[in-house]
């Protein structure tokens, strides 16, 4: 099978997942973070729902050009004063208080001189001064969080502010993460000569959590041909209720790269075997059909940390977001000034890991020191990928480069 471009692979996934159905459930706000809104969440009332004070001060019933006002009451946030406030009278209130009916302005407590129950104004206020009006942010019925929105902490707070105690979300996606290779040992185990620690197991579990995935099962297989049958059954059992199968390692052309065989035994229909990009070209895509349910995507990534990191963001994240019902699936592209040089040839599309930062308010991209497929240490700070299209020329310090920011904005 010929290598696909990244765009071709993305189009295949959009097509095969176009008819995915999404079950809906209602969850309390404290478990809604990271989920996807399954329905429009609308304003149940204007916000704010009452006129309120932006700071500690005095609400005034204006009395022409008079500067002296009688203080008739004091209220705190959450309290309200319902008695008539006559011209020339004031109510002391705290930040966020409802402004009493009959008051047309609020003055800061630092702007008055108080003697007993009388205040003297330094300046004459105008009607409406320092009063946050009803509905300043939204009106009743306005869509605040459209269906398909990824629910950040801020989004959940908006839902709660509208009185939601049960938030409609799509049922969460369950992922099986499989790492492969006899050279890998888990943290805390004894490492022999020729072995390395299974850093991918920890990297990708956290990357999945960053996407809002809470249900992640994990297993490791050896890639040893003599263990293939037993490992197939182990993965089959763990994958029984998975919505997506994600693996790292064993998908290239080595003698012990047996993951495609494992996928085939699980019933996967191969969609592609290679992507025309660097790093991350060794990438498997497949689909396991299920009777009466959604098909299960299979994404086999390289075992090399740098290559797998890129393929996860470029291939797996859009699939995950589509599976979860999220409307937006792309990372933002930012034009940055290059801090360093990008001189490697680009026979295929190249995605260079590095860090996007801001210097004097301008975005700057600093590529990782080592940019090979097997590079590991640069992952500790990488938050972006520089985009180098096929056959694009070298870039030097100070030139502009388009950069994929691997963060939600």
VEXLUM-348992 format. One record per residue (C-alpha): residue in three letters; residue number from 1; z, x, y. Coordinates in nm, 3 decimals. Layout:
BEGIN
<site 'ALA'; NUM; <Z; X; Y>>
...
//
This chain:
BEGIN
<site 'UNK'; 1; <0.000; 0.000; 0.000>>
<site 'UNK'; 2; <-0.099; 0.142; 0.340>>
<site 'UNK'; 3; <0.161; 0.206; 0.608>>
<site 'UNK'; 4; <0.206; -0.079; 0.853>>
<site 'UNK'; 5; <0.270; -0.042; 1.221>>
<site 'UNK'; 6; <0.606; -0.163; 1.342>>
<site 'UNK'; 7; <0.436; -0.455; 1.517>>
<site 'UNK'; 8; <0.260; -0.555; 1.195>>
<site 'UNK'; 9; <0.585; -0.544; 0.998>>
<site 'UNK'; 10; <0.761; -0.751; 1.265>>
<site 'UNK'; 11; <0.482; -1.010; 1.251>>
<site 'UNK'; 12; <0.516; -1.034; 0.873>>
<site 'UNK'; 13; <0.889; -1.101; 0.902>>
<site 'UNK'; 14; <0.842; -1.362; 1.172>>
<site 'UNK'; 15; <0.591; -1.539; 0.948>>
<site 'UNK'; 16; <0.786; -1.536; 0.621>>
<site 'UNK'; 17; <1.109; -1.642; 0.793>>
<site 'UNK'; 18; <0.952; -1.906; 1.019>>
<site 'UNK'; 19; <1.072; -2.193; 0.802>>
<site 'UNK'; 20; <1.426; -2.067; 0.745>>
<site 'UNK'; 21; <1.676; -2.351; 0.770>>
<site 'UNK'; 22; <2.012; -2.304; 0.938>>
<site 'UNK'; 23; <2.320; -2.494; 0.827>>
<site 'UNK'; 24; <2.557; -2.596; 1.108>>
<site 'UNK'; 25; <2.936; -2.580; 1.113>>
<site 'UNK'; 26; <3.203; -2.629; 1.376>>
<site 'UNK'; 27; <3.453; -2.350; 1.436>>
<site 'UNK'; 28; <3.753; -2.304; 1.665>>
<site 'UNK'; 29; <3.701; -2.086; 1.973>>
<site 'UNK'; 30; <3.901; -1.796; 1.834>>
<site 'UNK'; 31; <3.644; -1.747; 1.554>>
<site 'UNK'; 32; <3.329; -1.828; 1.753>>
<site 'UNK'; 33; <3.271; -1.481; 1.900>>
<site 'UNK'; 34; <2.957; -1.318; 1.759>>
<site 'UNK'; 35; <2.822; -1.644; 1.620>>
<site 'UNK'; 36; <2.504; -1.827; 1.728>>
<site 'UNK'; 37; <2.526; -2.160; 1.912>>
<site 'UNK'; 38; <2.372; -2.432; 1.695>>
<site 'UNK'; 39; <2.335; -2.682; 1.981>>
<site 'UNK'; 40; <2.320; -2.682; 2.358>>
<site 'UNK'; 41; <2.671; -2.657; 2.503>>
<site 'UNK'; 42; <2.674; -2.858; 2.824>>
<site 'UNK'; 43; <2.911; -2.902; 3.115>>
<site 'UNK'; 44; <3.142; -3.195; 3.042>>
<site 'UNK'; 45; <3.236; -3.203; 3.411>>
<site 'UNK'; 46; <3.154; -3.018; 3.732>>
<site 'UNK'; 47; <3.302; -2.669; 3.760>>
<site 'UNK'; 48; <3.533; -2.632; 3.931>>
<site 'UNK'; 49; <3.635; -2.995; 3.871>>
<site 'UNK'; 50; <3.835; -3.009; 4.197>>
<site 'UNK'; 51; <3.836; -2.840; 4.536>>
<site 'UNK'; 52; <4.043; -2.527; 4.501>>
<site 'UNK'; 53; <4.186; -2.241; 4.700>>
<site 'UNK'; 54; <4.051; -1.888; 4.638>>
<site 'UNK'; 55; <4.379; -1.724; 4.738>>
<site 'UNK'; 56; <4.744; -1.775; 4.837>>
<site 'UNK'; 57; <4.761; -1.948; 5.172>>
<site 'UNK'; 58; <4.790; -2.279; 5.353>>
<site 'UNK'; 59; <4.572; -2.590; 5.330>>
<site 'UNK'; 60; <4.538; -2.751; 5.673>>
<site 'UNK'; 61; <4.471; -3.098; 5.801>>
<site 'UNK'; 62; <4.288; -2.978; 6.109>>
<site 'UNK'; 63; <4.415; -3.087; 6.448>>
<site 'UNK'; 64; <4.155; -2.992; 6.707>>
<site 'UNK'; 65; <4.233; -2.663; 6.878>>
<site 'UNK'; 66; <4.602; -2.666; 6.793>>
<site 'UNK'; 67; <4.731; -2.344; 6.636>>
<site 'UNK'; 68; <5.073; -2.468; 6.532>>
<site 'UNK'; 69; <5.110; -2.654; 6.199>>
<site 'UNK'; 70; <5.406; -2.807; 6.017>>
<site 'UNK'; 71; <5.444; -2.707; 5.650>>
<site 'UNK'; 72; <5.526; -3.025; 5.455>>
<site 'UNK'; 73; <5.509; -2.900; 5.093>>
<site 'UNK'; 74; <5.456; -2.602; 4.863>>
<site 'UNK'; 75; <5.260; -2.621; 4.535>>
<site 'UNK'; 76; <5.165; -2.375; 4.264>>
<site 'UNK'; 77; <4.861; -2.350; 4.039>>
<site 'UNK'; 78; <4.840; -2.651; 3.809>>
<site 'UNK'; 79; <5.035; -2.872; 4.049>>
<site 'UNK'; 80; <4.892; -3.120; 4.296>>
<site 'UNK'; 81; <5.016; -3.285; 4.616>>
<site 'UNK'; 82; <4.920; -3.649; 4.652>>
<site 'UNK'; 83; <5.107; -3.748; 4.967>>
<site 'UNK'; 84; <4.909; -3.795; 5.290>>
<site 'UNK'; 85; <4.863; -3.477; 5.493>>
<site 'UNK'; 86; <4.837; -3.574; 5.856>>
<site 'UNK'; 87; <4.654; -3.383; 6.130>>
<site 'UNK'; 88; <4.869; -3.087; 6.233>>
<site 'UNK'; 89; <5.030; -3.058; 5.888>>
<site 'UNK'; 90; <4.987; -2.790; 5.620>>
<site 'UNK'; 91; <5.059; -2.741; 5.250>>
<site 'UNK'; 92; <5.139; -2.397; 5.120>>
<site 'UNK'; 93; <4.946; -2.331; 4.800>>
<site 'UNK'; 94; <4.872; -2.052; 4.555>>
<site 'UNK'; 95; <4.546; -1.908; 4.421>>
<site 'UNK'; 96; <4.353; -2.166; 4.220>>
<site 'UNK'; 97; <4.548; -2.465; 4.351>>
<site 'UNK'; 98; <4.381; -2.798; 4.407>>
<site 'UNK'; 99; <4.339; -2.849; 4.781>>
<site 'UNK'; 100; <4.520; -3.173; 4.879>>
<site 'UNK'; 101; <4.315; -3.469; 4.996>>
<site 'UNK'; 102; <4.303; -3.479; 5.373>>
<site 'UNK'; 103; <4.293; -3.099; 5.414>>
<site 'UNK'; 104; <3.970; -2.953; 5.549>>
<site 'UNK'; 105; <4.037; -2.577; 5.545>>
<site 'UNK'; 106; <4.252; -2.305; 5.392>>
<site 'UNK'; 107; <4.388; -1.997; 5.568>>
<site 'UNK'; 108; <4.524; -1.684; 5.401>>
<site 'UNK'; 109; <4.901; -1.643; 5.416>>
<site 'UNK'; 110; <4.846; -1.299; 5.575>>
<site 'UNK'; 111; <4.663; -1.466; 5.866>>
<site 'UNK'; 112; <4.953; -1.677; 5.989>>
<site 'UNK'; 113; <5.297; -1.622; 6.138>>
<site 'UNK'; 114; <5.559; -1.846; 5.981>>
<site 'UNK'; 115; <5.886; -1.949; 6.139>>
<site 'UNK'; 116; <6.087; -2.193; 5.931>>
<site 'UNK'; 117; <5.859; -2.485; 5.849>>
<site 'UNK'; 118; <5.604; -2.398; 6.118>>
<site 'UNK'; 119; <5.307; -2.163; 6.100>>
<site 'UNK'; 120; <5.104; -2.020; 6.387>>
<site 'UNK'; 121; <4.736; -1.948; 6.331>>
<site 'UNK'; 122; <4.580; -1.623; 6.451>>
<site 'UNK'; 123; <4.234; -1.783; 6.467>>
<site 'UNK'; 124; <4.100; -2.138; 6.457>>
<site 'UNK'; 125; <3.943; -2.227; 6.120>>
<site 'UNK'; 126; <3.632; -2.439; 6.071>>
<site 'UNK'; 127; <3.601; -2.735; 5.832>>
<site 'UNK'; 128; <3.529; -2.609; 5.481>>
<site 'UNK'; 129; <3.665; -2.258; 5.539>>
<site 'UNK'; 130; <3.799; -2.097; 5.220>>
<site 'UNK'; 131; <3.765; -2.407; 5.004>>
<site 'UNK'; 132; <3.576; -2.366; 4.675>>
<site 'UNK'; 133; <3.385; -2.696; 4.643>>
<site 'UNK'; 134; <3.364; -2.919; 4.338>>
<site 'UNK'; 135; <3.070; -2.812; 4.122>>
<site 'UNK'; 136; <3.013; -2.477; 4.294>>
<site 'UNK'; 137; <2.909; -2.322; 3.959>>
<site 'UNK'; 138; <2.766; -2.619; 3.772>>
<site 'UNK'; 139; <2.730; -2.994; 3.768>>
<site 'UNK'; 140; <2.822; -3.235; 3.490>>
<site 'UNK'; 141; <2.564; -3.235; 3.207>>
<site 'UNK'; 142; <2.413; -2.897; 3.294>>
<site 'UNK'; 143; <2.318; -2.680; 2.993>>
<site 'UNK'; 144; <2.545; -2.376; 3.002>>
<site 'UNK'; 145; <2.481; -2.218; 2.662>>
<site 'UNK'; 146; <2.143; -2.308; 2.510>>
<site 'UNK'; 147; <2.098; -2.345; 2.137>>
<site 'UNK'; 148; <2.035; -2.002; 1.984>>
<site 'UNK'; 149; <2.268; -1.816; 2.221>>
<site 'UNK'; 150; <2.469; -1.523; 2.085>>
<site 'UNK'; 151; <2.828; -1.610; 2.171>>
<site 'UNK'; 152; <2.994; -1.325; 2.355>>
<site 'UNK'; 153; <3.355; -1.344; 2.466>>
<site 'UNK'; 154; <3.233; -1.467; 2.804>>
<site 'UNK'; 155; <3.019; -1.736; 2.642>>
<site 'UNK'; 156; <3.313; -1.859; 2.434>>
<site 'UNK'; 157; <3.529; -1.872; 2.746>>
<site 'UNK'; 158; <3.267; -2.094; 2.912>>
<site 'UNK'; 159; <3.268; -2.327; 2.611>>
<site 'UNK'; 160; <3.647; -2.346; 2.623>>
<site 'UNK'; 161; <3.643; -2.413; 2.999>>
<site 'UNK'; 162; <3.435; -2.722; 2.922>>
<site 'UNK'; 163; <3.701; -2.849; 2.683>>
<site 'UNK'; 164; <3.537; -2.751; 2.354>>
<site 'UNK'; 165; <3.787; -2.714; 2.071>>
<site 'UNK'; 166; <3.522; -2.710; 1.796>>
<site 'UNK'; 167; <3.209; -2.509; 1.874>>
<site 'UNK'; 168; <2.880; -2.580; 1.690>>
<site 'UNK'; 169; <2.745; -2.261; 1.532>>
<site 'UNK'; 170; <2.498; -2.175; 1.260>>
<site 'UNK'; 171; <2.652; -2.085; 0.927>>
<site 'UNK'; 172; <2.712; -1.713; 0.916>>
<site 'UNK'; 173; <2.475; -1.482; 0.733>>
<site 'UNK'; 174; <2.612; -1.298; 0.429>>
<site 'UNK'; 175; <2.482; -0.944; 0.385>>
<site 'UNK'; 176; <2.494; -0.717; 0.083>>
<site 'UNK'; 177; <2.486; -0.351; 0.187>>
<site 'UNK'; 178; <2.383; -0.106; -0.085>>
<site 'UNK'; 179; <2.386; 0.272; -0.049>>
<site 'UNK'; 180; <2.221; 0.489; -0.310>>
<site 'UNK'; 181; <2.220; 0.849; -0.427>>
<site 'UNK'; 182; <2.424; 1.057; -0.673>>
<site 'UNK'; 183; <2.479; 1.313; -0.398>>
<site 'UNK'; 184; <2.705; 1.074; -0.206>>
<site 'UNK'; 185; <3.082; 1.042; -0.233>>
<site 'UNK'; 186; <3.308; 0.805; -0.042>>
<site 'UNK'; 187; <3.565; 0.920; 0.212>>
<site 'UNK'; 188; <3.877; 1.046; 0.039>>
<site 'UNK'; 189; <3.697; 1.142; -0.283>>
<site 'UNK'; 190; <3.651; 1.502; -0.391>>
<site 'UNK'; 191; <3.318; 1.642; -0.275>>
<site 'UNK'; 192; <3.140; 1.887; -0.507>>
<site 'UNK'; 193; <2.889; 2.151; -0.404>>
<site 'UNK'; 194; <2.557; 1.979; -0.332>>
<site 'UNK'; 195; <2.724; 1.651; -0.239>>
<site 'UNK'; 196; <2.784; 1.491; 0.101>>
<site 'UNK'; 197; <3.007; 1.211; 0.219>>
<site 'UNK'; 198; <2.859; 0.862; 0.230>>
<site 'UNK'; 199; <2.853; 0.828; 0.609>>
<site 'UNK'; 200; <2.589; 0.553; 0.594>>
<site 'UNK'; 201; <2.836; 0.320; 0.422>>
<site 'UNK'; 202; <3.056; 0.327; 0.730>>
<site 'UNK'; 203; <2.778; 0.343; 0.988>>
<site 'UNK'; 204; <2.596; 0.031; 0.871>>
<site 'UNK'; 205; <2.902; -0.181; 0.803>>
<site 'UNK'; 206; <2.999; -0.127; 1.168>>
<site 'UNK'; 207; <2.645; -0.184; 1.297>>
<site 'UNK'; 208; <2.643; -0.515; 1.111>>
<site 'UNK'; 209; <2.975; -0.610; 1.270>>
<site 'UNK'; 210; <2.832; -0.520; 1.609>>
<site 'UNK'; 211; <2.564; -0.782; 1.541>>
<site 'UNK'; 212; <2.837; -1.037; 1.474>>
<site 'UNK'; 213; <2.810; -1.026; 1.093>>
<site 'UNK'; 214; <3.153; -1.080; 0.940>>
<site 'UNK'; 215; <3.056; -1.130; 0.576>>
<site 'UNK'; 216; <2.945; -0.792; 0.440>>
<site 'UNK'; 217; <2.971; -0.701; 0.072>>
<site 'UNK'; 218; <2.921; -0.335; -0.022>>
<site 'UNK'; 219; <2.831; -0.136; -0.329>>
<site 'UNK'; 220; <2.694; 0.208; -0.410>>
<site 'UNK'; 221; <2.441; 0.289; -0.682>>
<site 'UNK'; 222; <2.358; 0.633; -0.817>>
<site 'UNK'; 223; <1.977; 0.614; -0.835>>
<site 'UNK'; 224; <2.007; 0.771; -1.180>>
<site 'UNK'; 225; <1.731; 0.626; -1.407>>
<site 'UNK'; 226; <1.966; 0.609; -1.706>>
<site 'UNK'; 227; <2.205; 0.387; -1.507>>
<site 'UNK'; 228; <1.936; 0.165; -1.358>>
<site 'UNK'; 229; <1.986; -0.132; -1.592>>
<site 'UNK'; 230; <2.362; -0.148; -1.537>>
<site 'UNK'; 231; <2.326; -0.102; -1.163>>
<site 'UNK'; 232; <2.063; -0.375; -1.143>>
<site 'UNK'; 233; <2.308; -0.621; -1.300>>
<site 'UNK'; 234; <2.585; -0.512; -1.066>>
<site 'UNK'; 235; <2.367; -0.562; -0.759>>
<site 'UNK'; 236; <2.232; -0.889; -0.897>>
<site 'UNK'; 237; <2.585; -1.025; -0.928>>
<site 'UNK'; 238; <2.682; -0.919; -0.576>>
<site 'UNK'; 239; <2.355; -1.048; -0.430>>
<site 'UNK'; 240; <2.391; -1.395; -0.583>>
<site 'UNK'; 241; <2.521; -1.550; -0.261>>
<site 'UNK'; 242; <2.377; -1.301; -0.011>>
<site 'UNK'; 243; <2.137; -1.410; 0.263>>
<site 'UNK'; 244; <2.006; -1.058; 0.319>>
<site 'UNK'; 245; <1.999; -0.741; 0.111>>
<site 'UNK'; 246; <2.013; -0.415; 0.309>>
<site 'UNK'; 247; <2.000; -0.075; 0.143>>
<site 'UNK'; 248; <1.982; 0.288; 0.245>>
<site 'UNK'; 249; <1.829; 0.563; 0.037>>
<site 'UNK'; 250; <1.605; 0.573; -0.268>>
<site 'UNK'; 251; <1.293; 0.421; -0.111>>
<site 'UNK'; 252; <1.073; 0.729; -0.072>>
<site 'UNK'; 253; <0.862; 0.903; -0.337>>
<site 'UNK'; 254; <1.119; 1.128; -0.505>>
<site 'UNK'; 255; <1.178; 1.131; -0.881>>
<site 'UNK'; 256; <1.508; 0.947; -0.838>>
<site 'UNK'; 257; <1.399; 0.700; -0.570>>
<site 'UNK'; 258; <1.456; 0.394; -0.787>>
<site 'UNK'; 259; <1.549; 0.129; -0.529>>
<site 'UNK'; 260; <1.202; -0.037; -0.532>>
<site 'UNK'; 261; <1.238; -0.077; -0.910>>
<site 'UNK'; 262; <1.579; -0.233; -0.859>>
<site 'UNK'; 263; <1.438; -0.472; -0.600>>
<site 'UNK'; 264; <1.155; -0.568; -0.835>>
<site 'UNK'; 265; <1.402; -0.648; -1.114>>
<site 'UNK'; 266; <1.591; -0.870; -0.868>>
<site 'UNK'; 267; <1.272; -1.068; -0.820>>
<site 'UNK'; 268; <1.164; -0.926; -0.484>>
<site 'UNK'; 269; <0.803; -0.965; -0.376>>
<site 'UNK'; 270; <0.702; -0.645; -0.197>>
<site 'UNK'; 271; <0.577; -0.690; 0.160>>
<site 'UNK'; 272; <0.539; -0.325; 0.258>>
<site 'UNK'; 273; <0.648; 0.018; 0.143>>
<site 'UNK'; 274; <0.597; 0.232; 0.449>>
<site 'UNK'; 275; <0.600; 0.201; 0.829>>
<site 'UNK'; 276; <0.385; 0.419; 1.054>>
<site 'UNK'; 277; <0.669; 0.551; 1.267>>
<site 'UNK'; 278; <0.895; 0.855; 1.288>>
<site 'UNK'; 279; <1.168; 0.881; 1.194>>
<site 'UNK'; 280; <1.209; 0.591; 0.952>>
<site 'UNK'; 281; <0.868; 0.574; 0.784>>
<site 'UNK'; 282; <1.024; 0.536; 0.437>>
<site 'UNK'; 283; <1.109; 0.167; 0.466>>
<site 'UNK'; 284; <1.079; -0.107; 0.205>>
<site 'UNK'; 285; <1.034; -0.474; 0.286>>
<site 'UNK'; 286; <1.054; -0.748; 0.028>>
<site 'UNK'; 287; <1.144; -1.113; -0.022>>
<site 'UNK'; 288; <1.340; -1.281; -0.302>>
<site 'UNK'; 289; <1.241; -1.647; -0.333>>
<site 'UNK'; 290; <1.512; -1.897; -0.422>>
<site 'UNK'; 291; <1.457; -2.249; -0.548>>
<site 'UNK'; 292; <1.593; -2.506; -0.308>>
<site 'UNK'; 293; <1.709; -2.246; -0.057>>
<site 'UNK'; 294; <1.601; -1.988; 0.194>>
<site 'UNK'; 295; <1.423; -1.675; 0.076>>
<site 'UNK'; 296; <1.633; -1.359; 0.089>>
<site 'UNK'; 297; <1.488; -1.067; 0.288>>
<site 'UNK'; 298; <1.525; -0.724; 0.131>>
<site 'UNK'; 299; <1.525; -0.429; 0.370>>
<site 'UNK'; 300; <1.531; -0.087; 0.212>>
<site 'UNK'; 301; <1.594; 0.186; 0.468>>
<site 'UNK'; 302; <1.575; 0.563; 0.438>>
<site 'UNK'; 303; <1.885; 0.747; 0.324>>
<site 'UNK'; 304; <1.850; 0.996; 0.610>>
<site 'UNK'; 305; <2.100; 0.884; 0.875>>
<site 'UNK'; 306; <1.877; 0.924; 1.178>>
<site 'UNK'; 307; <1.580; 0.754; 1.013>>
<site 'UNK'; 308; <1.796; 0.471; 0.877>>
<site 'UNK'; 309; <1.961; 0.420; 1.218>>
<site 'UNK'; 310; <1.620; 0.375; 1.381>>
<site 'UNK'; 311; <1.488; 0.145; 1.107>>
<site 'UNK'; 312; <1.801; -0.067; 1.124>>
<site 'UNK'; 313; <1.752; -0.137; 1.494>>
<site 'UNK'; 314; <1.374; -0.166; 1.488>>
<site 'UNK'; 315; <1.333; -0.363; 1.163>>
<site 'UNK'; 316; <1.662; -0.506; 1.041>>
<site 'UNK'; 317; <1.809; -0.631; 1.368>>
<site 'UNK'; 318; <1.515; -0.863; 1.452>>
<site 'UNK'; 319; <1.528; -1.001; 1.095>>
<site 'UNK'; 320; <1.903; -1.055; 1.118>>
<site 'UNK'; 321; <1.872; -1.234; 1.450>>
<site 'UNK'; 322; <1.597; -1.461; 1.318>>
<site 'UNK'; 323; <1.802; -1.537; 1.006>>
<site 'UNK'; 324; <2.103; -1.627; 1.221>>
<site 'UNK'; 325; <1.905; -1.862; 1.446>>
<site 'UNK'; 326; <1.927; -1.646; 1.757>>
<site 'UNK'; 327; <1.650; -1.719; 2.009>>
<site 'UNK'; 328; <1.619; -1.367; 2.145>>
<site 'UNK'; 329; <1.560; -1.077; 1.912>>
<site 'UNK'; 330; <1.438; -0.787; 2.123>>
<site 'UNK'; 331; <1.621; -0.500; 2.288>>
<site 'UNK'; 332; <1.552; -0.441; 2.659>>
<site 'UNK'; 333; <1.320; -0.158; 2.766>>
<site 'UNK'; 334; <1.430; 0.054; 3.063>>
<site 'UNK'; 335; <1.217; 0.313; 3.243>>
<site 'UNK'; 336; <1.427; 0.630; 3.267>>
<site 'UNK'; 337; <1.404; 0.979; 3.410>>
<site 'UNK'; 338; <1.395; 1.232; 3.125>>
<site 'UNK'; 339; <1.679; 1.482; 3.107>>
<site 'UNK'; 340; <1.521; 1.734; 2.871>>
<site 'UNK'; 341; <1.184; 1.773; 2.702>>
<site 'UNK'; 342; <0.995; 1.568; 2.442>>
<site 'UNK'; 343; <0.734; 1.804; 2.307>>
<site 'UNK'; 344; <0.684; 1.699; 1.943>>
<site 'UNK'; 345; <0.338; 1.577; 1.848>>
<site 'UNK'; 346; <0.307; 1.205; 1.785>>
<site 'UNK'; 347; <0.059; 1.134; 1.506>>
<site 'UNK'; 348; <0.235; 0.796; 1.474>>
<site 'UNK'; 349; <0.470; 0.603; 1.699>>
<site 'UNK'; 350; <0.789; 0.807; 1.750>>
<site 'UNK'; 351; <1.132; 0.679; 1.851>>
<site 'UNK'; 352; <1.359; 0.954; 1.981>>
<site 'UNK'; 353; <1.733; 0.899; 1.971>>
<site 'UNK'; 354; <1.944; 0.982; 2.272>>
<site 'UNK'; 355; <2.172; 0.848; 2.538>>
<site 'UNK'; 356; <2.089; 0.631; 2.837>>
<site 'UNK'; 357; <2.325; 0.694; 3.127>>
<site 'UNK'; 358; <2.318; 0.653; 3.503>>
<site 'UNK'; 359; <2.309; 0.938; 3.753>>
<site 'UNK'; 360; <2.342; 0.839; 4.118>>
<site 'UNK'; 361; <2.256; 0.486; 4.020>>
<site 'UNK'; 362; <1.934; 0.577; 3.839>>
<site 'UNK'; 363; <1.880; 0.547; 3.460>>
<site 'UNK'; 364; <1.850; 0.881; 3.282>>
<site 'UNK'; 365; <1.765; 0.945; 2.916>>
<site 'UNK'; 366; <1.901; 1.254; 2.741>>
<site 'UNK'; 367; <1.746; 1.309; 2.396>>
<site 'UNK'; 368; <1.963; 1.424; 2.109>>
<site 'UNK'; 369; <1.972; 1.797; 2.048>>
<site 'UNK'; 370; <1.837; 1.756; 1.692>>
<site 'UNK'; 371; <1.583; 1.476; 1.638>>
<site 'UNK'; 372; <1.491; 1.515; 1.270>>
<site 'UNK'; 373; <1.516; 1.231; 1.017>>
<site 'UNK'; 374; <1.827; 1.378; 0.857>>
<site 'UNK'; 375; <2.012; 1.448; 1.184>>
<site 'UNK'; 376; <2.362; 1.301; 1.185>>
<site 'UNK'; 377; <2.584; 1.424; 1.466>>
<site 'UNK'; 378; <2.378; 1.274; 1.747>>
<site 'UNK'; 379; <2.462; 0.924; 1.621>>
<site 'UNK'; 380; <2.809; 0.953; 1.775>>
<site 'UNK'; 381; <2.667; 0.890; 2.121>>
<site 'UNK'; 382; <2.315; 0.749; 2.069>>
<site 'UNK'; 383; <2.265; 0.418; 2.250>>
<site 'UNK'; 384; <1.890; 0.426; 2.311>>
<site 'UNK'; 385; <1.551; 0.522; 2.171>>
<site 'UNK'; 386; <1.275; 0.679; 2.378>>
<site 'UNK'; 387; <0.938; 0.523; 2.297>>
<site 'UNK'; 388; <0.659; 0.771; 2.230>>
<site 'UNK'; 389; <0.339; 0.585; 2.126>>
<site 'UNK'; 390; <0.092; 0.736; 1.883>>
<site 'UNK'; 391; <-0.098; 1.032; 2.033>>
<site 'UNK'; 392; <0.107; 1.022; 2.355>>
<site 'UNK'; 393; <0.129; 1.360; 2.536>>
<site 'UNK'; 394; <0.443; 1.575; 2.564>>
<site 'UNK'; 395; <0.694; 1.492; 2.838>>
<site 'UNK'; 396; <0.899; 1.741; 3.037>>
<site 'UNK'; 397; <1.216; 1.731; 3.243>>
<site 'UNK'; 398; <1.211; 1.473; 3.522>>
<site 'UNK'; 399; <0.917; 1.267; 3.396>>
<site 'UNK'; 400; <0.952; 0.895; 3.332>>
<site 'UNK'; 401; <0.988; 0.760; 2.980>>
<site 'UNK'; 402; <1.029; 0.401; 2.851>>
<site 'UNK'; 403; <1.355; 0.366; 2.660>>
<site 'UNK'; 404; <1.478; 0.096; 2.424>>
<site 'UNK'; 405; <1.842; 0.019; 2.509>>
<site 'UNK'; 406; <2.026; -0.059; 2.185>>
<site 'UNK'; 407; <2.272; -0.292; 2.353>>
<site 'UNK'; 408; <2.274; -0.657; 2.452>>
<site 'UNK'; 409; <2.248; -0.729; 2.824>>
//
